[in-house]
Amino acid sequence: MQRIYFDHSATTPVDERVVVTMTEYMLEKFGNPSSAHSFGREAKAAMDKARESVASMLNCDPAEVFFTSGGTEADNLALIGYALANRQRGNEIVISNIEHPAVKAAAIELESLGFNIKTAPADRYGEVTLEALKSLLSGQTLLVSIMHINNEIGTINDIERIGEHLCERNITFHSDAVQSFGKVPIDVRKMHIDMLSLSGHKIYGPKGIGALYVRDGLKLHPRQFGGKHEAGLRSGTENLPGIVGLGVATDICRQIIDDEASRLTELRDELFARLDEKLDAITLNGHPSQRLPGNLNITFQGVEGEALLVALDLEGIAVSSGSACSSGSTKPSAVLLALGMSEIEAQSSIRITLGRDNTPQDIDYASRIIVDSVERLRRMSGN
Ligand SMILES: *Cc1c(COP(=O)(O)O)cnc(C)c1O
């Protein structure tokens, strides 16, 4: 059976070139970057190179890049690390109502530590606008964390406009860019971003590696203590294969970012056009145009999203209902509910995220299977 992977926002296959380089740094160049001998120096040089790759993708200094165990740790370190180190500057933290659980849960943790959390609502397209944020800002605002691209609906926030405003008001700005890094251009200087999270496994790199960009001069309280690795911000012998892998994955993204963005936008629009032509009562969730190139989030009226996921899986097509992070639960997506959708509508939705391995043939095959499955499920439920 043909298998088609349409869940690239959950994770991606690791690029073969990444695997080859990682293998080299496990089998031969396996030194500890802290060691003074040639094995250690070789490892340190590779780590420096990966740091430069990430920095040049963000337009920051390599010394402003700190490797972590992934996007979740980067988000936690940004919010909790910054809040704990800068308590004297204010007590209020502003996030949006569609942040990833890694940001939401870090904010809840801060609430239990005495911080006041304010939540900006996304509009019906899933955009968190500067206008929605402004009314929540005060002299007590310590930190604002707004994601660049939402992982479920793919809406791209205008973080440059938000960053400009926060910079003028001297408020620190963090953005979770796990879904955008390597896929759409990011310039932390131009966008006035103070901290930014990214992850390896969403960009054809390995799982368990990520990074936090921290603007030079910002103080963060570490979450992990020991041998003062990563400038004391994140102790523990560095995940060298993971770091090297993230570096290679980043370099590959940089080479193809524009071509891949337009290719995926075209495939995405073609897939939606075909579904929309053949099926009644479907709606695209998120922003019509300002969205992640490979993302579709669609409500199929009268169809249980979970049932559609299973039906497609039986045909070899992997999609997601709600976000992968909350799958296993049958709760409707918190993001879709936050956009004002009813529970029924939210539960009738699936997310399709295309990636590097998808082809126009995949779109042909999948559009036929999705149309057939939706029609069959609607007939079965008498819709
Ligand atoms: C996947 C994801 C994360 C978590 O990254 P991990 O590396 O899996 O911990 C955080 N934020 C967003 C928006 C994500 O999509």
The ligand as an SDF file (V2000), in Angstrom:
LIG
                    3D

 15 15  0  0  0  0  0  0  0  0999 V2000
    6.6340   20.9310   18.2360 C   0  0  0  0  0  0  0  0  0  0  0  0
    6.4460   22.2600   18.8690 C   0  0  0  0  0  0  0  0  0  0  0  0
    7.0250   22.5720   20.1080 C   0  0  0  0  0  0  0  0  0  0  0  0
    7.7810   21.5600   20.9110 C   0  0  0  0  0  0  0  0  0  0  0  0
    9.0260   21.2530   20.3530 O   0  0  0  0  0  0  0  0  0  0  0  0
    9.7320   19.8740   20.8260 P   0  0  0  0  0  0  0  0  0  0  0  0
   11.0790   19.9430   20.1820 O   0  0  0  0  0  0  0  0  0  0  0  0
    8.8910   18.7640   20.3020 O   0  0  0  0  0  0  0  0  0  0  0  0
    9.8020   19.9020   22.3170 O   0  0  0  0  0  0  0  0  0  0  0  0
    6.8500   23.8380   20.6110 C   0  0  0  0  0  0  0  0  0  0  0  0
    6.1480   24.7610   19.9450 N   0  0  0  0  0  0  0  0  0  0  0  0
    5.5680   24.5210   18.7530 C   0  0  0  0  0  0  0  0  0  0  0  0
    4.8150   25.5960   18.0550 C   0  0  0  0  0  0  0  0  0  0  0  0
    5.6890   23.2530   18.1910 C   0  0  0  0  0  0  0  0  0  0  0  0
    5.1020   23.0100   17.0150 O   0  0  0  0  0  0  0  0  0  0  0  0
  1  2  1  0
  2  3  1  0
  2 14  2  0
  3  4  1  0
  3 10  2  0
  4  5  1  0
  5  6  1  0
  6  7  2  0
  6  8  1  0
  6  9  1  0
 10 11  1  0
 11 12  2  0
 12 13  1  0
 12 14  1  0
 14 15  1  0
M  END
$$$$
